Amino acid sequence: MRYPGQLNEAVAAWLDEQGGSVRAGAAAMTARYGKGASSSGIDLAAYVAARLPATHAVNLRVLGEVAGLLPDFAPQGLRDVGAGPGTAGWAALGVWPEIAQIEQVEASAPFRELAGHFNNASGLSALAEAAVVAGDLRALAGAEPRDLVVASYVLAELPEAEAGELALRLWQGAKEVLVLVEPGSPQGFARIRRARDALIKAGGHVAGPCTHDLACPITGADWCHFKERVQRSRAHMHAKGASVPFEDEPYSWLAVARMRAVRGAGRIIGPAAHTKAGLSLRVCADGSIAERHIASRDKATYKRLRKMAWGDSLPIG
Ligand SMILES: C[S@@+](CC[C@H](N)C(=O)[O-])C[C@H]1O[C@@H](n2cnc3c(N)ncnc32)[C@H](O)[C@@H]1O
């Protein structure tokens, strides 16, 4: 896992300074988040060792997708709401190194202090000059619009019924694009779905993951989510008591833009099934979900699509 600038070194040094084992804290944190509890009072060292690698990897993947969908989007300014240690800003700089103004809005004083520490240690001017602001998403109003607004794993800490209204608050402060990232759980997706409905009503265009602005076709107990493989560092493995050097982080996301995106022909919303006969994909496109089969005997198409995976956008044609 590579954070931008000197953040890998800064994170390792900070974790060393905390001393002791973070394993108990990481287990308690996982249990708390699993029950839908907030980050209030969370063990910061456990967060940095055991959650940050995954939330950063997911942000990097999602913002990379957004860059592909909006090739003309070149954000200069970013507002990261519920910034925690600064995760979305780190990922955004990995995708758009030209970002010059970063504002990190965060309700928790210990997380603000931590974000400030990492900003100073990052060796990156956009982070060194970032504004770390005490603020509450539920009271966010009248903020100067920024090109890109991100809220990553924040709506999960607030009531589901408020997700639409909170998304609209964030959208008011977005000059071009709003990105929401949530856990890939039924609860995370429920918030994304409410946010999507509210933002489309407000005139936003969905850039991704959906390739349409029609009603979401996911029904019943199903939920739209993806998985990102995260390589675990030694500290991460220790924190989790893990024996495998990677984990698959489930996530749900939404990017809404004021401009229209270069959308694909559909989004793959489940694991690809490979057989001798070909490749089967579960695809969401034009407001419905269908199984698509690409026969291996259709050599040209098969060759073009055989590496397509869950989460990818199908190319047009
Ligand atoms: C799970 S952490 C995510 C941190 C970071 N965005 C990431 O992806 O790693 C949730 C963060 O949102 C913050 N938060 C929760 N409710 C908030 C609110 N109403 N306003 C601002 N920040 C909030 C928490 O303090 C915490 O830092």
The ligand as a MOL file (V3000), in Angstrom:
LIG
                    3D

  0  0  0     0  0            999 V3000
M  V30 BEGIN CTAB
M  V30 COUNTS 27 29 0 0 0
M  V30 BEGIN ATOM
M  V30 1 C -15.1440 5.8770 9.6640 0
M  V30 2 S -14.3910 7.4180 9.8110 0 CHG=1
M  V30 3 C -13.9170 7.7490 8.1270 0
M  V30 4 C -12.7200 8.6330 8.0460 0
M  V30 5 C -12.2240 8.8940 6.6360 0
M  V30 6 N -13.1910 9.6380 5.8670 0
M  V30 7 C -11.8770 7.6070 5.9480 0
M  V30 8 O -12.5210 7.2620 4.9490 0
M  V30 9 O -10.9360 6.9240 6.3920 0 CHG=-1
M  V30 10 C -15.7620 8.5340 9.9750 0
M  V30 11 C -15.3060 9.9440 10.2450 0
M  V30 12 O -16.4250 10.8180 10.1310 0
M  V30 13 C -16.4120 11.7090 11.2360 0
M  V30 14 N -17.8040 12.1580 11.4590 0
M  V30 15 C -18.8350 11.4120 11.9150 0
M  V30 16 N -19.9570 12.1540 11.9680 0
M  V30 17 C -19.6240 13.3910 11.5160 0
M  V30 18 C -20.3590 14.5880 11.3110 0
M  V30 19 N -21.6580 14.6520 11.6110 0
M  V30 20 N -19.7150 15.6740 10.8250 0
M  V30 21 C -18.3900 15.6040 10.5370 0
M  V30 22 N -17.6410 14.4900 10.7130 0
M  V30 23 C -18.2540 13.3970 11.1940 0
M  V30 24 C -15.8540 10.8890 12.3590 0
M  V30 25 O -15.3640 11.6800 13.4170 0
M  V30 26 C -14.7500 10.1250 11.6400 0
M  V30 27 O -13.5670 10.8520 11.5620 0
M  V30 END ATOM
M  V30 BEGIN BOND
M  V30 1 1 1 2
M  V30 2 1 2 3
M  V30 3 1 2 10
M  V30 4 1 3 4
M  V30 5 1 4 5
M  V30 6 1 5 6
M  V30 7 1 5 7
M  V30 8 2 7 8
M  V30 9 1 7 9
M  V30 10 1 10 11
M  V30 11 1 11 12
M  V30 12 1 11 26
M  V30 13 1 12 13
M  V30 14 1 13 14
M  V30 15 1 13 24
M  V30 16 1 14 15
M  V30 17 1 14 23
M  V30 18 2 15 16
M  V30 19 1 16 17
M  V30 20 1 17 18
M  V30 21 2 17 23
M  V30 22 1 18 19
M  V30 23 2 18 20
M  V30 24 1 20 21
M  V30 25 2 21 22
M  V30 26 1 22 23
M  V30 27 1 24 25
M  V30 28 1 24 26
M  V30 29 1 26 27
M  V30 END BOND
M  V30 END CTAB
M  END
